[in-house]
Amino acid sequence: MTDPICEYDMVALLADLPEFNLPAGQTGAVVFVHDGEKAFEVEFPLTPRKSVVATVDRSNLLKLKGEPYSRTAV
């Protein structure tokens, strides 16, 4: 069974999205969950001031686990 994906979860693409110029492995944050987790709106940062939001099927996403990076962590 796969882990549920919720808003604000970090995910990685399992397949290229050529229409958005996003390669497999690109990471992003879920900003909206469609129709019982069948698809998700994911924001992929490209540069510090530019990102792209794409609708991605559940089968093309891997939920990332772990604690977010913190610059203050020692």
MARVEX-246868 format. One record per residue (C-alpha): z, x, y; residue number from 1. Coordinates in Angstrom, 1 decimal, always signed. Example, Ala and Ser with C-alpha at 12.3 -4.5 7.8 and 13.67 -1.06 7.14 Angstrom:
BEGIN
<r><zz>+7.8</zz><xx>+12.3</xx><yy>-4.5</yy><i>1</i></r>
<r><zz>+7.1</zz><xx>+13.7</xx><yy>-1.1</yy><i>2</i></r>
//
This chain:
BEGIN
<r><zz>+0.0</zz><xx>+0.0</xx><yy>+0.0</yy><i>1</i></r>
<r><zz>-0.8</zz><xx>+1.2</xx><yy>+3.5</yy><i>2</i></r>
<r><zz>+1.7</zz><xx>+1.4</xx><yy>+6.3</yy><i>3</i></r>
<r><zz>+1.4</zz><xx>-1.4</xx><yy>+8.9</yy><i>4</i></r>
<r><zz>-0.1</zz><xx>-0.3</xx><yy>+12.2</yy><i>5</i></r>
<r><zz>+1.4</zz><xx>-1.7</xx><yy>+15.4</yy><i>6</i></r>
<r><zz>+0.8</zz><xx>-1.4</xx><yy>+19.1</yy><i>7</i></r>
<r><zz>+1.6</zz><xx>+2.1</xx><yy>+20.4</yy><i>8</i></r>
<r><zz>+1.3</zz><xx>+3.7</xx><yy>+17.0</yy><i>9</i></r>
<r><zz>-0.6</zz><xx>+7.0</xx><yy>+16.9</yy><i>10</i></r>
<r><zz>-3.7</zz><xx>+7.0</xx><yy>+14.6</yy><i>11</i></r>
<r><zz>-6.5</zz><xx>+9.3</xx><yy>+13.6</yy><i>12</i></r>
<r><zz>-10.1</zz><xx>+8.3</xx><yy>+12.9</yy><i>13</i></r>
<r><zz>-11.3</zz><xx>+8.7</xx><yy>+9.3</yy><i>14</i></r>
<r><zz>-15.0</zz><xx>+8.4</xx><yy>+10.2</yy><i>15</i></r>
<r><zz>-17.1</zz><xx>+9.4</xx><yy>+13.2</yy><i>16</i></r>
<r><zz>-17.7</zz><xx>+6.8</xx><yy>+15.9</yy><i>17</i></r>
<r><zz>-21.1</zz><xx>+8.1</xx><yy>+17.2</yy><i>18</i></r>
<r><zz>-21.5</zz><xx>+5.2</xx><yy>+19.6</yy><i>19</i></r>
<r><zz>-18.4</zz><xx>+6.5</xx><yy>+21.5</yy><i>20</i></r>
<r><zz>-19.0</zz><xx>+10.2</xx><yy>+20.7</yy><i>21</i></r>
<r><zz>-15.8</zz><xx>+10.4</xx><yy>+18.7</yy><i>22</i></r>
<r><zz>-15.5</zz><xx>+12.6</xx><yy>+15.7</yy><i>23</i></r>
<r><zz>-13.4</zz><xx>+11.9</xx><yy>+12.5</yy><i>24</i></r>
<r><zz>-10.0</zz><xx>+13.3</xx><yy>+13.1</yy><i>25</i></r>
<r><zz>-9.8</zz><xx>+12.3</xx><yy>+16.8</yy><i>26</i></r>
<r><zz>-6.4</zz><xx>+10.9</xx><yy>+17.5</yy><i>27</i></r>
<r><zz>-5.4</zz><xx>+8.0</xx><yy>+19.8</yy><i>28</i></r>
<r><zz>-2.9</zz><xx>+5.2</xx><yy>+20.5</yy><i>29</i></r>
<r><zz>-3.2</zz><xx>+1.6</xx><yy>+19.4</yy><i>30</i></r>
<r><zz>-3.2</zz><xx>-0.7</xx><yy>+22.4</yy><i>31</i></r>
<r><zz>-4.0</zz><xx>-4.0</xx><yy>+20.7</yy><i>32</i></r>
<r><zz>-3.9</zz><xx>-5.4</xx><yy>+17.2</yy><i>33</i></r>
<r><zz>-6.7</zz><xx>-7.9</xx><yy>+16.2</yy><i>34</i></r>
<r><zz>-6.5</zz><xx>-10.7</xx><yy>+13.6</yy><i>35</i></r>
<r><zz>-3.6</zz><xx>-9.6</xx><yy>+11.3</yy><i>36</i></r>
<r><zz>-4.3</zz><xx>-5.9</xx><yy>+11.4</yy><i>37</i></r>
<r><zz>-8.0</zz><xx>-6.1</xx><yy>+10.4</yy><i>38</i></r>
<r><zz>-9.1</zz><xx>-4.2</xx><yy>+13.5</yy><i>39</i></r>
<r><zz>-7.5</zz><xx>-2.4</xx><yy>+16.4</yy><i>40</i></r>
<r><zz>-8.2</zz><xx>-1.5</xx><yy>+20.0</yy><i>41</i></r>
<r><zz>-7.5</zz><xx>+2.3</xx><yy>+20.2</yy><i>42</i></r>
<r><zz>-7.3</zz><xx>+4.4</xx><yy>+23.3</yy><i>43</i></r>
<r><zz>-8.7</zz><xx>+7.9</xx><yy>+22.7</yy><i>44</i></r>
<r><zz>-7.9</zz><xx>+10.5</xx><yy>+25.4</yy><i>45</i></r>
<r><zz>-10.9</zz><xx>+12.8</xx><yy>+26.1</yy><i>46</i></r>
<r><zz>-9.5</zz><xx>+14.8</xx><yy>+29.1</yy><i>47</i></r>
<r><zz>-6.3</zz><xx>+14.4</xx><yy>+31.2</yy><i>48</i></r>
<r><zz>-8.0</zz><xx>+11.7</xx><yy>+33.4</yy><i>49</i></r>
<r><zz>-10.6</zz><xx>+10.2</xx><yy>+31.0</yy><i>50</i></r>
<r><zz>-10.3</zz><xx>+8.1</xx><yy>+27.9</yy><i>51</i></r>
<r><zz>-12.3</zz><xx>+5.7</xx><yy>+25.8</yy><i>52</i></r>
<r><zz>-11.1</zz><xx>+2.5</xx><yy>+24.2</yy><i>53</i></r>
<r><zz>-12.8</zz><xx>+1.4</xx><yy>+21.0</yy><i>54</i></r>
<r><zz>-12.4</zz><xx>-1.4</xx><yy>+18.5</yy><i>55</i></r>
<r><zz>-11.9</zz><xx>+0.2</xx><yy>+15.1</yy><i>56</i></r>
<r><zz>-11.6</zz><xx>-1.4</xx><yy>+11.6</yy><i>57</i></r>
<r><zz>-8.4</zz><xx>-0.8</xx><yy>+9.7</yy><i>58</i></r>
<r><zz>-10.3</zz><xx>+1.1</xx><yy>+6.9</yy><i>59</i></r>
<r><zz>-11.4</zz><xx>+3.8</xx><yy>+9.5</yy><i>60</i></r>
<r><zz>-7.8</zz><xx>+4.6</xx><yy>+10.6</yy><i>61</i></r>
<r><zz>-4.9</zz><xx>+6.7</xx><yy>+9.4</yy><i>62</i></r>
<r><zz>-1.5</zz><xx>+6.0</xx><yy>+10.8</yy><i>63</i></r>
<r><zz>+0.2</zz><xx>+9.2</xx><yy>+11.9</yy><i>64</i></r>
<r><zz>+3.8</zz><xx>+9.8</xx><yy>+11.3</yy><i>65</i></r>
<r><zz>+6.5</zz><xx>+11.9</xx><yy>+12.9</yy><i>66</i></r>
<r><zz>+8.3</zz><xx>+12.3</xx><yy>+16.1</yy><i>67</i></r>
<r><zz>+6.3</zz><xx>+12.5</xx><yy>+19.4</yy><i>68</i></r>
<r><zz>+6.0</zz><xx>+16.0</xx><yy>+20.9</yy><i>69</i></r>
<r><zz>+8.6</zz><xx>+16.7</xx><yy>+23.6</yy><i>70</i></r>
<r><zz>+8.3</zz><xx>+19.6</xx><yy>+26.0</yy><i>71</i></r>
<r><zz>+12.1</zz><xx>+19.5</xx><yy>+26.4</yy><i>72</i></r>
<r><zz>+12.8</zz><xx>+19.9</xx><yy>+22.7</yy><i>73</i></r>
<r><zz>+14.3</zz><xx>+23.3</xx><yy>+21.8</yy><i>74</i></r>
//
